[in-house]
Each structure stands twice: as C-alpha cells, then as structure tokens.
Amino acid sequence: MRRVRVKVCGVTSPEVARAAVAAGADAVGLIFAESRRRVSVADAARIVAGLPPFVAAVGVFVNAPVDEVVSLAHGLSLETVQLHGEEPPDLLEVLRAQGLRVIKALRVGADFDPADLDRYREAAAVLLDSKVDGLAGGTGRAFDWERARGLGDGRPLILSGGLTAENVAAALEIVRPYGVDVSSGVETAGQKDPDKIIRFIEQVRAWESRP
C-alpha cells in the first residue's frame, strides 16, 4: 500500500494541532508570513511542544530574510521549512547548510514550466499550489491536476491548492504525489474544522487502500 503523507497547514493553536494529530496528520504547517492564518511565535512554540513523536511541524515563509527563517526554525526546533514565495534556488543551499530540510512551493498557472522543478532539485520536496495573482497561497482554488501528472516520478511531490474531502481522491489518482497539503479545505467560516480534517484524512487513507 502506498502511503500519502498529509500536512494540515495554517494551524494557529495547540487545540487545532491536537485535532489534526488525532485525525492522523503527519505534519502541521505554521505560517509566519502575512496571512489571516499567521501564527504568533508564542503559539507556535506551544504547538510544537505538544506534538507527539513522528509528527512534524513545518514553518512556512514567503520571501523572508534568511536570518529570520533560520532564527525562527532553530528557536522552535523546526527541522523543515517551506518557502512559498519567489525564493532563488541558491537559498536552499544556505538553509541546508543550517541543517534544515526545505520544501519549495511552486505556483501552477498558465505560465507554469515543469522545468522549474529541476531548478529546485536541492529541495527535500517540491509543493505545487494554485497560482492566483496577488496571493502567495491559501487560495482555496485547485489547478488542473493533469498538469502535474508524472511530475512526482523520481522526486517527492506535494500537492496543494483547493483540496477537500470531496476531491482529494480524484487528485491523488491523477497526480499520485508523495503528500498532500490542505488548509482552507478543512475550514468552516475561516476556522479549522476538526470534523473536516477527519473526513479529509479518511478519504486519503481510503484511496491508499484501493486495489
């Protein structure tokens, strides 16, 4: 059985983190960029302290100064950071030298070039998100998953953008990624909904068990 890793992003409280862990999430995303889901450093520390072994906390940054990324990551004992802006490939080498694993997000729009994945071959994984002008992420919109078909062959690929319990199985069938990243798709009225988190992860696990 192929196991798909699940990251619940935009977690802002220990209570939501516990709900995600109880539902079977492999990772929680802590956003340190300008966003309605931005988490304070104090709350991030409480979230990280409450995570059990084998569940990762991932710090999410958008075009942040490298010193800020390193300082927050080391201060919170984060092993993985996600770069969700226009960060250049050489920044990955700098962060890797600081002992950090890097997920690099690429936005898929009309001008998306799959060759961009090769520019970030030093990344531990590449995340594909929907491109919406003026927004770095968290758009709640899906892109054409056919554009990502086969891109995960030989590299860890994480699928994001508009995923919900209702469509994630179809997305997995087409893209067959290493992992999925969900945020708005498990929210109700802008807040993380434990029941939606459960249903989302149930659908991922059900897809895994298909023959």
C-alpha positions in Angstrom: 0.0 0.0 0.0 1.3 3.4 -0.9 1.2 5.9 2.0 0.4 9.5 1.2 1.6 12.0 3.8 -0.9 14.6 5.0 0.0 18.1 6.1 -2.6 20.3 7.7 -1.4 23.9 7.1 -2.4 27.2 8.8 -2.6 25.7 12.3 -2.7 28.5 14.8 -3.5 26.8 18.1 -2.5 23.7 20.1 -6.1 22.6 20.0 -6.2 22.5 16.2 -2.9 20.8 16.2 -4.2 18.1 18.5 -7.2 17.6 16.3 -5.0 17.2 13.3 -2.8 14.7 15.1 -5.8 12.7 16.3 -7.1 12.5 12.8 -3.8 11.1 11.6 -2.0 14.1 10.1 1.8 13.6 9.5 2.6 17.3 9.8 1.2 20.7 10.7 2.1 23.9 8.9 2.9 27.1 10.9 2.6 30.2 8.8 5.0 33.0 9.6 4.1 35.1 6.6 1.4 37.8 6.2 -1.8 35.8 6.4 -5.0 35.5 8.3 -3.6 32.2 9.4 -0.3 33.7 10.6 0.7 32.2 14.0 2.5 34.0 16.8 5.9 32.7 17.9 4.5 32.1 21.3 1.6 30.0 20.0 3.9 28.2 17.6 6.1 27.2 20.5 3.1 25.8 22.3 2.0 23.9 19.2 5.5 22.4 18.7 5.9 21.4 22.3 2.6 19.5 22.2 3.3 17.4 19.1 4.0 13.7 19.6 7.0 11.9 18.1 6.9 11.4 14.3 4.5 14.3 13.7 6.4 17.2 12.2 6.0 21.0 12.4 6.8 22.9 9.2 7.5 26.6 9.2 6.0 28.4 6.2 7.7 31.6 4.9 7.2 33.9 2.0 10.2 35.8 0.7 11.5 36.1 4.3 15.1 37.2 5.1 17.3 34.1 5.5 18.3 35.2 9.1 14.6 35.3 10.1 14.0 31.8 8.7 17.0 30.3 10.4 16.3 32.1 13.7 12.7 31.0 13.9 13.4 27.5 12.7 16.2 26.9 15.2 14.4 28.7 18.0 11.3 26.5 17.6 13.3 23.3 16.8 11.8 23.0 13.4 13.6 20.6 11.1 11.7 21.6 7.9 10.8 24.9 6.4 8.5 25.7 3.4 9.4 28.5 1.1 6.2 29.8 -0.6 7.5 32.9 -2.4 9.9 33.6 -5.2 13.0 32.4 -3.3 16.0 31.7 -5.5 17.5 28.1 -5.7 20.7 29.2 -4.0 18.8 30.0 -0.8 18.1 26.3 -0.4 21.8 25.5 -0.1 22.1 28.2 2.6 19.3 26.7 4.6 20.5 23.2 4.1 23.9 24.2 5.5 22.0 25.3 8.6 20.6 21.8 9.0 17.2 22.5 7.6 15.1 20.5 5.1 13.4 22.7 2.6 10.1 22.3 0.8 9.9 24.7 -2.1 6.4 25.7 -3.3 5.8 26.5 -7.0 2.6 28.0 -8.2 0.8 26.5 -11.2 -0.8 28.9 -13.6 -0.9 29.4 -17.3 2.9 30.2 -17.4 3.9 27.2 -15.3 7.0 25.4 -16.6 7.7 21.9 -15.3 11.4 22.5 -15.8 11.2 24.8 -12.8 11.2 21.7 -10.6 14.7 21.0 -11.8 15.9 24.4 -10.7 15.0 23.4 -7.1 16.4 19.9 -7.2 18.1 20.6 -3.9 14.7 20.8 -2.2 13.6 17.9 0.0 10.3 18.2 -1.8 8.5 20.4 -4.2 5.0 21.6 -3.4 2.6 22.6 -6.3 0.0 25.2 -5.4 -2.5 27.2 -7.5 -1.3 30.5 -8.9 -3.7 33.3 -8.1 -2.4 36.9 -8.7 -1.7 38.8 -5.5 -1.9 35.7 -3.3 1.0 33.5 -2.2 -1.1 30.6 -1.1 -4.2 29.6 0.8 -6.4 30.4 -2.2 -8.8 27.5 -1.9 -8.6 27.0 -5.6 -7.5 23.9 -7.4 -5.4 23.9 -10.6 -5.6 21.4 -13.5 -4.1 18.3 -11.9 -3.3 16.9 -15.3 -0.5 19.4 -15.4 1.1 17.7 -12.5 0.7 14.1 -13.8 4.0 12.3 -13.7 5.9 15.2 -12.1 6.4 13.2 -8.9 8.3 10.4 -10.6 11.7 10.2 -9.0 11.1 13.1 -6.6 8.9 13.9 -3.6 6.0 16.0 -4.8 3.4 17.5 -2.5 0.0 18.6 -4.0 -1.8 21.6 -2.6 -4.5 24.1 -3.7 -8.2 23.7 -3.3 -8.1 20.1 -1.9 -11.1 18.9 0.0 -12.5 15.6 1.3 -14.7 15.6 -1.9 -12.0 15.9 -4.5 -8.8 14.6 -2.9 -9.2 11.1 -4.1 -9.6 12.3 -7.7 -6.4 14.4 -7.3 -4.5 11.5 -5.9 -5.5 9.3 -8.7 -4.1 11.7 -11.3 -1.0 13.1 -9.5 0.0 10.2 -7.2 2.0 12.6 -5.0 4.2 11.9 -2.0 2.0 14.1 0.1 -1.0 16.5 0.2 -1.2 19.8 1.9 -4.6 21.2 3.0 -5.7 24.4 4.6 -9.0 26.1 3.5 -10.4 22.7 2.5 -10.7 21.8 6.2 -12.2 25.0 7.4 -15.6 26.3 8.2 -16.2 30.0 8.3 -12.4 30.5 8.1 -11.6 28.3 11.1 -10.2 24.8 11.1 -13.0 22.3 11.5 -11.9 19.0 13.3 -14.7 17.1 11.5 -13.5 18.2 8.1 -9.9 17.3 9.0 -11.1 13.8 9.9 -13.1 13.4 6.7 -10.2 14.7 4.6 -7.7 12.2 6.0 -10.2 9.4 5.9 -10.6 10.0 2.1 -6.8 9.9 1.7 -6.5 6.7 3.6 -9.4 5.2 1.7 -7.7 6.0 -1.6 -4.5 4.3 -0.3 -6.3 1.1 0.4 -7.8 0.8 -3.1 -6.5 -2.2 -5.1 
